[in-house]
Amino acid sequence: MCLILLAWRCHGQFPLVVAANRDEFFRRPTAAAGFWPDGPEVLGGRDLQAGGSWMGITRQGRFAALTNFRAPESHRDTARSRGRLVEDFLRTRQSVPDYLASIAPEAHEYNGFNLLVAEGETLAWYSNVGGAPRYLEPGIYGVSNHLLDTPWPKVAAAKSALADALAALPDDGALFRLLRDDKVYPDDALPRTGVSLDWERLLSAAFVRSPGYGTRSSTVLMSAVDGMTVFDEQTWREDGSPGSRVRYRYSTISTGV
């Protein structure tokens, strides 16, 4: 994922609302969102090259999502796959604090990441670049390829659009429209993350379009107070046109614990 937006306990019917874009090279093999054959309680996409996932939720309501922290000068080809962090949380039954404590000793073995994990009434953000985990209060949050709520132009604009979109729920049209925003910001508003200025311009948009690399999928996830989970994923072709779309609706299964 390169843009994750969350409304956490801000809506009376949907305590968790997520709108997210995954940006990636189009040549990287990927499985569209679905329930996993080897983990049928998990719903999400899968990275078929390095393993793991960028975002998923279980039938019990455990949620995880991840973005990379953009720092090309410190990137290591030999680092562990960050997508495994999402997969491991979704497969375990550890509490959020216990899971984050368990990965902290090995966090340095990954390239920079932002990890969001939630279960029940707990949502936490953890980055191996940002220090200790942060347990989030109700509010609207956004993360791209820096730390949580870093005010990059696309993050600030998308957070504002998400706040406005909540009034229309359960209609998710406004959520998908904000994810489709391909506005490129002026040079004086761009961060300097170690990539070329041409790439900073390209990546400044919420919806990235370029040959070979861009937004490959947009996902909207809503968890309702009655236990219903709504999960929609729209994939995109290299030219930015719509690809396939999957829609899932299911009721959360209580674990009894």
N, C-alpha and C positions, 0 to 999 in steps of 0.2 A: 504494500500500500504506500502511496505517496501523499495521500490526503485522507485523514479520518476526522470526522466531525461527530460529536456526541451531544445529545441533550439528555442529561442524567437527572431523573426525578423532577422534570420541569413541566410535565404534561399529566393531567389527571388520569387519562386512560392508558398512556404509554410511558412508563417510567424510564425505559431505555429506548432511545431513537438513535440510530447510527446511519450516516451517509458517508460513503467512502469510495475513492478512486484508487485503483491499482495501476501504476505506471510501470512498464517493463518493456524489454526488447521483445518484438513480435516473434522472433525465432525461438524464444525460450519455451520449451514444451510445458503445457499447462492443462489441467483438467478443470472444466467448468464446475461450478458449485453443484453439490449433490451430497447425499448421504454416503459415507465411505463404506465400500464393501468389507474392509477389514476393521471398521469401527462404526457400525451402523447407527450408533447414537450421536455421531458427529456430522454436522452439516457445514460444508464449506468447500472452497476451491482447493486445489492441490498443485504444488510445484513438482513437476515430474522430472526436473533436472537435479535439484539438490534435496528434494524431499520437503516435507512440512507444508505449511500453509501461511497465508497472510491474514486470514480472517475466518472465524468460524464460531458456531454456537452448537451446544448439545441439546438433546431432547430434555435434559434436566435444567436448561437455562444457563449453563456456564458459557461465558463469552470471552473471546480473546481476539486481538488484532495487533498488527505490528507494522511499523514503518522503519526504514533504514535512516540512520543519521548520516547526512552527506558530509564526508570528510575524506576526499580522495587521497590526501597525503598520508593518511594512516590506514588505508585499506590494505588488508592482507588476504591474498588468494587462498591461504591455508587455514583461514579461520573457520570455525564451525558454522553450519547453516542456521541462520537466524529463524527461518521458518519452523524449525523444530521447537522453538519456544512456544509458539502457538499450539502446535500439535500436542506437545507434552502436557500443557495445561488442560486441553480439552479431553485428553485421555485419562488424566489422573482424577482422583477425588479429594486431593488435598485442598484445604482452605486457601483463599487468596494469600493471606499472610504466610502460611506455611510454604506454599509454592514459591513465592518470591524469595523467601529465606533460603530455600533449597537451591535456587539458581544463582544467588548472589556470589558464592565463592568461585563460580566458573564463568561469571559474566564477562571477564576480561578475555575469554577465549573466542568471543564473537566480535565481529566488526560492530560499529556503533548501531544501537537500536533504540526504538521506543516501543514499549510493550504495554498494552492496555488489557487488563483482565478483570472480569466481573463475575460475581455469583451472589444471588440473593440481593441483599441491600448494600453490598460492598463493591466498589469500583476503585481500582488502583492503576496508577501509571508508574512505570519503572523504566529507567534508561541507564545503561552502563556508562553513559557520558554525563548523566545528570544527578548522580548521587543516590541518596536513599529513596525508597518508594514513597509515593505521595498518594494518600487516600483522599478521594475526591468528594467534596460536598456537592449538593445539588447545584447544577449550573450547565452552561454551554461551554464546550471545550473543543479545541481543534489542534491537530498536530500534522505537520508535514514532515520534512526531512531535517528538522532541527528539534528543539525541545518542545514540550507541551506548551501551547499558547504563545510560542514565539510569534510576534506580530508581523509575519511576512504578509504582504498585501493580499495574496489569495486566501490565507488563513483568516485574516480579519474580515474580508468580504464574505467568505463562506459562512463564518460563524453568525454574522448579522443576517444572512439569508436563511440560515437554519432557524434562527429565533423567529423570523417572520413566517416560515413554513409550518411551524407547529400548529398554528391556528387552523390550518386546512386538513389536518389529520382526521381520519385515516387516509385521505387522498394523498398519495405520495408524489403527485406530479411536480410540485414545487421542489421537492427534494432531488428528484432526478434533473430538474432544470438547473439547479445550482451546481450540480456535479458536471453539467455540460458546459459550464462557463469557460470559454477559451480565450478570454481577454488576456493579452500580454501587457505587462506593466512597464512603465518608463524606466530607463536605466537608473535614474537617481533614486528609485524606490526599491531596487533589487538588492538582495543580500549578496555577499561575496563569500562563497563557500569553497572555493578552490577549483571550480570548473571554469571554463572559458565564459566570456560575456555572452557569446551566442547561446551557450547552454543555459546560462542564468535567465536569459530572456525566454527561451523555450519553456523552461521548467517553472517560470513564474505563473503560468496559467493553471487553473484548477483542472482543466481538461487539456491534456498535452497532445499536440498533433505534430508528427514529423515522420519522415521515412525511416522505418526500422525500429523506432522507439516511440512510445506514446501511451495514452490511457487505454488499457486493454479491457477493463471492466469497471462498471459502476454498480455499487451494491447499496441497497436500502434495507435496513433491519429494524424491526419494531417489536418490542416485547410488551405485551399488554398486561394489565392488572388481573385479567381473568385467566391468565396462563397461555393465551394464544401468542404464538410467534409468527411473524410475517417476515419473509426473507425473499427478496427479489434481486436478481443479478442480470444486468444487461452487459453483454460483451460487445466490443467494438473492433471493427476491422482496421487495417493499417491506414486506410484513407479517411478514417473517422466516421464511416457509415456504420449503422447498427448491424451487429451480428446476431447471435442467438440470445434468447432471454429465457430464464428459468424463474419459476415462482413456486414457493413453498409456503404452506400454512399448516401448523400443527399445534397441538396443545402440549404444554410442558408436563413432563412426568415427574411427580414428586419422588425424591430419593428416600424419603422417610427418615432422614437424619437431620 
